[in-house]
Amino acid sequence: MLTRRIIVCLDVDAGRVVKGVRFRDLRDMGDPVVLAERYEAEGADEIVFLDISATHEGRQTMLETVRRTAERLFIPLTVGGGIANVDDIATVLRAGADKVSVNTAAVRRPGLLTEAAARFGRQCVVASVDARADAGDEDGTEILRVFTHGGRQPTSLEAVSWAARCAALGAGEILITAIDADGRRDGYDLTMTRAIVDATDVPVIASGGAGHATHIRDAFLEANADAALVAGIFHDGTTTVAAVKQALAAAGVPVRPVEAVQPPEVTKRHD
């Protein structure tokens, strides 16, 4: 079994890390640079930086915050929010990101995923899919509907088929967030996650709903996710990355040892 990744998500609004429930009722959690360094020291495998209001507000990602964060990390950094075209992706990668997450722009123009993969390599392209159960367009049959603009706008797309299409178009990873589970700490939507894992041939990141280590374990062992995105329980001190990794290892989930983490005072390679 391949090593499973713990990815810490930093939802950033106005330069501060925030966290809410179902993408609403946001609370300030701290400075993204300070938190990113802390999570790397605790054993995080990657950091995801999402500028959650950039697309909704029609602006680009806050590049200076990306640069400050990237300069201090040795682990991979994925950045999303406010990405409209291939030039935006290039700009974010030049600012220090290792990968770029694309959501709304890919729904608007799916060819963006292909163009980005051809120019930068598919390993740099993450397709972010926000979805929730919703009534069908015609007969009312429930579907897993894709939403854009930070979970604000519904689309006509069904999440599993859209994720499979994103992978076929060139996305190197799929980040699937269950909107209804986000921030509730009742566990990931294992059914949705497993369906997308089974429908795609690229790594899938489970997101939305982690309340404790058993939820993360289930995302790996039951939904077969390659990585788990975690935020709130780390931000508020409920648990730590190291504690979660210890619990996962005890449950038989292969994880990268925390001891392998670079000390936080060393400067990153992006200079």
Secondary structure, 3 states (H helix, E strand, C coil): CCCEEEEEEEEEECCEEEEEECCEEEEEEECHHHHHHHHHHHCCCEEEEEECCHHHHCCCCCHHHHHHHHCCCCCCEEEECCCCCHHHHHHHHHCCCCEEEECHHHHHCCHHHHHHHHHHCHHHEEEEEEEEEEECCCCCCEEEEEEECCCCEEEEEEHHHHHHHHHHHCCCEEEEEEHHHCCCCCCCCHHHHHHHHHHCCCCEEEECCCCCHHHHHHHHHCCCCCEEEECHHHHCCCCCHHHHHHHHHHCCCCECCHHHCCCCCCCCCCC
